[in-house]
Amino acid sequence: MRALCWEGVNDLRVQTVPDPEIVNPHDVILKITMSTTCGSDLHFIDGYIPSMRPGDVIGHEFMGIVEEVGPEVKKVKKGDRVVVPSFVSCGNCWYCQQDLYSLCDNTNPNAELQAPLLGGYPTGAVYGYTHAFGGYAGSHAGYMRVPHADVGCFHVPDGLRDEQALFLSDAAPTGYMAADFCNIQPGDIVAVWGCGGVGLMAQQSAFLMGAERVIGIDRFPERLRMAREHVGSETINYAEHSDVLAVLHEMTGGRGPDACIDAVGMEAHGFGPGYLYDRAKQTLRLATDRGQALRQAIMACRKGGILSIVGVYGVMDKFPLGVVMNKGLTVRTAQQHGQAYLPRLLDHAVRGELDPSYLMTHRFSLEDSPRAYQMFKHKEDGMVRAVFTP
């Protein structure tokens, strides 16, 4: 079959690779019908997250039709249309039993690559996302193997189009979890850094959970327009306002947002000396992260507020922990626990309360996927997400 493979830093190619096979009785083989780019892919494409190997099939946000079923799979059958969260979870370990699916103890066969960096507590595995995260083949391909299918496959109701279900794999549950972390109360104001797929889903989820006002922060006019028109957010273009903190201070009557969500992560853009410092250290590989958005969110949040971090980070210095402590902020963060949120997200979608299909700004064949990633990386032609249809 054909698949999009990582062949080196900033080197993606469509190659012919072996078809996937059932290797465990709990597996299914999925015929991919839609798969999409994610901003977190750029971190290993750019070389900031190590342990990729030439020939690795990438992609972790996807849906498809069940093609083949292992003998121990009970809940899905051949021909079912399903959407699958990006983390591989067993459903049986202590973490899965606590709905902390991305922390699964049993699905990452390369846990020893993470353990030294995470205090001995590695995460679960992710499809198509480095060998440190398991080394599983990704979704930018004709077919893929889905382990623990009874835990990871969620039936898509007949009334939903593929475009409405695709982003429930990663962008929507990540954004929904970010809003859930904020313990939103009636009257709350939530500020969200980033108006890409995850940021827009976080903004929409904040409204679904009862936020009175949501403020989206980005520098791309077309993304800020999406936040206003599709979500109903107020927006700040930080390329036009050098002092975002002052703008937020004024917009919130001097108190600051009740909760701040960082949906940007380690490759944040910005201006001023702090950004130049981050950029220089990242370029010299002295640090992996540019933390401008995260630091701004910490500074902006009201006293006693909540900071929710779903942007992906590696190693960052200049983290203002003293500000977090003295302002009494509550910090919550995680990779997405998609299996915990998919039932609620599908219910929202069926009721017409959540339709993420507008994130799909461009559609490509799999053969054109390397060009799509170039456009996605450089935000060309107003791209928010490119969708591949193998």
Disulfide bonds with the S-S distance in Angstrom:
none
